[in-house]
């Protein structure tokens, strides 16, 4: 099997299990039994405690996952349900709306974690932020050394007192 296809399938299966795309051992989200609020359910952890892979790199990182993967999947599901019901059953408009909207809303709620995990795996596949290295048990990847922090501006000198007039 092609190495890139094997790597893509590995990331895909790790995303389906909601595991870290880098090491595949630790979860991306808080386990369901420890979820205490909707924020806990929808927000991923800061990073993998095992390998240190950062899950959310910047503010708004997961917007594409919500719009493209989650809402896109929900829309396709809604269209498929509508076409099936319209073709095989003659339902009234209110019954048709309830029959289509209810599963789509439920799907979007339950699939939100997986859409973020799939987006994380896709991003890691195309832009891994790691260097390949053989002979390592971390999936063949080693973290890049940290970059130097950006230089800071020197502290400004305090303004001078104006000279007194004579």
N, C-alpha and C positions, 0 to 999 in steps of 0.2 A: 504494500500500500504506500502511496505517496506520503512523504514526511509532512508536507503542509496539510494534506487532508487529514492525516492522523492527528496532527496538532489541533486543527479546527474541530474535529469531532471530540477530542479530549476537552477543549474549552466549552463546547456545547453541552456535553454531559455534566460537566462541573456546574455550569449555569443552571441546568435543569434541576440539579440537586441543591441549588443555592449555596454552593461552596466557592471558596476563593479560586479565581481563575489561574493564579500563579502556582499555588501548591496543592489545591484541591482537598485540603484537610479541614480547614476551619470554615465556619459559616460566614456568609455575607451579612446576614440579619440576625437579630435576637431570636432565639428559638420560640416557637409559638406558645409554649407553656409559660414562658417568662414575659410575654407581651402584656403590658398593663394599660396601654392607651393606643389610639390610632397612630400617634407619632412613632411609638415603638414599632408598630407593625410596618409602617411605610418607610422609615428611615434606616438606611444601612449603617453598619458599624463604621467607625473611622477608618479602619484598616485591618488587615489580617494580623492577629496576634502571633502567628507562627513565623510568617515570612516577611511581614512588614509592608506588604503591598497596600498602597493607599487606594481605597475604594472611590471616594469622591475627591477629585483633584481640584475642583474649583466650584464656586457657587453656580448653580444652574446646570451642573454636569449631567444630571439625569433628565433634563427636559426633553431631549430627543427620544429617550426611552419611553417616556410617558406619551408623547404625541405620536410617534411613529409606530412603536411596537405595541403598546397597550391599547391606545385608542384605535389604531389601525386594525389590530386583531379583533377588537370589539366590534368595529364597523363591519368587517368581513363576516363575522359571526352573525350580526344583525341582518345583513343582506341575505346570507344563506338561510337563516330561519324564515325570513319574510318570503323568499322565493319558494321554499318548501311549503309553507302554509298557504300561500296564494295558489300554488299549483295543485295541491292535493285537497285542500279544504276551502270552503266558502265561509269565512268568518266575518262577523260584523267588524266595522272599523275599531270600536273600543276594544273588542276582544283581541283583534289582530295587534293593536298597539301594546296591550298588556303582555301578549304572548311573545312579542319581539323585544320590548324594552326590559322586561324583568330579567331574562337570562343574560342580556348584554351588560346590564349594571352589575349583576352578580359576578359575571366573568371578569369585568374590569377591576372590581375590588379584589378578587382572588388572584388575578394574574399580575397585579402591580409589582409584587416582589420578583416574580420571574422575569418580567420585562426589564427591570433594572439589572438583574443578574445577567440576562442575555446581552444587554447593551454593554455591560462591563466586560463580558467575554469577547464580544465583537471588537470593542476598543482595544482590549489586550492582544487580540490576534493581529490586528492591523497596525497597532502602535504599542508594542510591548513594554517599552521603558526598561528593558533588561537586555543583557548580552547573552547569546547562547554559549554554553560551556558543556562539554561532555564529561562524564564521570561523576556527575553530581546527582544526588537522589531527590533534588527539588524539581524534577521535571526537566532538567537540563538547562536551567536558567540561573544566572547569578545577578544580583543587584548591581546597578551601576554605582560607582562611588559618588558620594554626595558632591554637588557642585559647590563652589565657593560662594559665600553669601555676597550679594551685590554691595559695592562700596557705598558707604554713607557719606553724606556731605559733611564737611567740617563745620564745627560749631561756629556761628558768627561771633565776631568780637563785639562786646558791648559798645554802644555809641559813646563817643568822647563828649565830655562836658564842654560847653562853649566857654571860650576864654572870657574872663571878666574884662569889661571895658575900663580903661584907665582914666 
